[in-house]
Amino acid sequence: MIFKEYLKKIFKKFNLKIIKTNRKTPNTFTNDKPSLNLISSMIKCNGILHIGAHRGTESSVYNWLNKKVLWVEPNPKIFQDLLDNIRNYYGQEAYNDLLGEKNLDEVDFFLSSNDYASSSVFDFSEKFKNKKNERNIHMIEKIKMKMITLDTMCEKNKLDLSNFDHWVIDTQGSELQILKGAKFNFKFCKSLYIEISTDEIYADNSTKWNELLEFLKKSDFELIDKPTSEHCDVLFIRK
């Protein structure tokens, strides 16, 4: 695995112990070459907050790094799979909440055809729908859900995020809204690995790259790993 090979090369430098496990949970880092900046951020952090967990396929890597993890996944159809995948990993727990900028009793949540991986509070844009995509990704269902802010979730569950300083946000267009709903807790984030779109993939009110960049600059974050495609993950680190 590319990710683990990179880790092995720098483990000696950080004098870290490798924790082996027999659980064979696939991880989403396998097919992508992670940057050394990302690896360094993960190694140095105290804990990880992962919003947009899906089935928790990164759980084995987080466990390998010996990190405590808080997972957040809104989709009730796959939440049990997430719980099953993290069950045997110490220090990993999950919450079935839809996060956003405000507390709302009912919002639309769109479920996507690609194993729910592109599910979002936003439908796909007309531009994306009209664009030819080989996998024919589309929304197959719309359900009603309650939305809460990250601050509300932490208050409700008595969660202290002060030791969860590496954040991963992969929520298909609602990333900026989630950050705006973390007025109290965002101060604990020191590094942020976040999904972005420089093209119009989701509907009008979804996160725009220039708006997210401006928001994070004002929050004293520096862009470390720049976008490599129109839809990818980038790394920010607080100055």
N, C-alpha and C positions, 0 to 999 in steps of 0.2 A: 504494500500500500504506500502510495506516495507520501501521504501525510505522516505516517509512522516512520518512514525512512528519513524524512527531514528531521523529525523529532530526535531520532537516535543520534544524529550527527551533532546535535547541540545539547543533549542531555548532560554530557560530561562537563560542559562549560558551566551549567547551572547546578551541577551536583544533585540531580534529581533521581529518585528511585522509580523504576518501571514497575507498574502493578499489572500482573497478568490476570486475565479472566477467561473462563471457558464459555461465557455467553457470546454468541455469534450474532450480534446486532449489526446490520449494515450501517455504514456511516456516509454522510453526504460529502465528506472531504475527499473521498477516495479518487474521484475522477477529476478533481481540480488540484492544481499545484498551489498550496497555501504559501503566502508570503512569509518571510522570516519575521516581519513586523507583527503579523497576526499570531504566529507561533509564540513570539516573545511576550505579547500581551496576554495570551492565555496562560503561559507559564507563570508570569509574574502576578497575576490577579489572585485575589483572595477567594472569589467565588464567581459564578456565572449566572446571569439572568437571561434566559432564552425565551423570547416572546415570538410565538409562531412556531410551536414545537413540532407540529405534524405528528409523526409517530416516534419522535425522539431518536432519530437515527444517528445522532452525534453522541449519544449517551456513553457508548463504549470508549470513545476518545476522551470525553470529559472524565470518566472514571479512571482511565489510564493516566491522566494528568493529576489524579487525586484531588479533584475540585468538587466542592459542593455546588449543586445546581438547583435553581428554581425554574421550572418549565411552566409556560402558559400556552394553552391551546384551546381555542373556542369551539372547534367542531365536535359536537357530541357523538358523531358517528365513528370517530377514530380515537376518542379520548381513552377508552379502555385499552386500546393497543399501546398507547403511550405509557399508561400505567404498567402494563405487562412488560414493556421493554426496559423500564427503569427499576423494576421491582427489586432486583437483587443488587443494585448499586447503592452503596452507603452514601447518604447525604444528598440524594436526588429526590425531589418531590415535585408534584405537578398540580396545576389548578386549571379547571375548565371554565375559563372566563373569556369573554369578548371585550377587549380593551379598546378605548378610544379617547377622544378629547373631553367628552362629557358623560355624565350618568344619564342614560336614556332607558326608559322602560321597554321599548321595542324598536328594533331596527332590522332591516333586511340583511341577511347573510347569504351570499351566493356560493354554491358548491360546484366545484369544477370537475371536468371529466377525467383529468389526469391524476387519478387517485387522490383527489381533493387538494393537490399540492398548490393550485393557484386560487383556492377559495378565498373570498374577500368580502368586505362590506361594500365593495364596488363591483358593478358589472364590468365586463370588458368594454372598451371604447368601440365606437363604430369603426374607427380606423383599424383597430386590431381585428374586429369581426370580419371586415372586408379584406383583410390581408391574408394571403395564402400561407397557412402554417401546416407543416408536414404531419404533425400529430393531431390536427383537427381539435385543438383544445377549445372547449366551450363550457358554458355554465349549464348544468343539468338539473339544478334544483335551487329553489329559494326558500329559506326558512326564516322564521322570526326569532330574534334573540334579544336578550337584555344586554345593554352595553354599560360598562363601568370604566372609570379611570384607573390607572395603575395605583394612584394614591388611595383610592377607595378600596381596591383589592387588598392592598397592604394593611389598611386600617381594619377591614373586615376580618382578615385572617391573622391579625397581629404579627405581621411580617416585618422584620428589620432588614433593610437592604444595605446597611452600612458596610457589610462584608461581601456584597455582591457587586463588584466594581467593573467587571467586564460584561457588557450587554450585547446580546445578539437580537436583532429585530428583523424578522422576515414575515411581514404581514400583508404582502401583496397590495401595496398602495396606501396603507393607513399608517405608515411609519411616523410621519411628522405629527399626525393627530395624537398618536400614543405618547410621543415625547411631550407634547403640549399638555397632556393630561397627567404628567408626572411632575407637577410644579414643586412638590416637596422632595420627592425621591431622586430626581434627576441629578442632584448634586453629588450623589454617591457614585455615579458612573465616571470612570476614568478612561476607559476605552470602549469604543462602540463599533461593532461590526454589523453593518446595516445594508439591507437590500435597497437598491435604487433603480429608477427607470429614467433614462434620458429621452425616451420616446414615449408616445402616448399609447399606453397599454390598457390602463383602466380609465374609468369614467372621469368626468370633468373635475370633481372635487378631490380626486386622489392626490397623493403627494407628488409634487413637482420637484425635480432635481435642484433647480436653482433656489427654490424656496427652502428646501431642506439644508442646502449648503449655507445659505445666509443665516438660517436659524442656528446652526451649529457653530458657525463662526462667532456669532454674537454670544454664544454660550461658552466661548473660549476653547473650542475644539479645532484641531488642525487636521486637514485631510492628509492621510499618510499614503494609502494605496488608492490611486485614481481609478476611475471606471475603465474597464477593459472592453465593455460591450454596452449595448443599449439597455440591457437588463442584467444586473450583476450585483455583487456585494462589494462594499468598500469599507475601509477601516479609517476611523477617526480616533485621535487620542487627545485628551484634554491637556492643554499646555500647563 
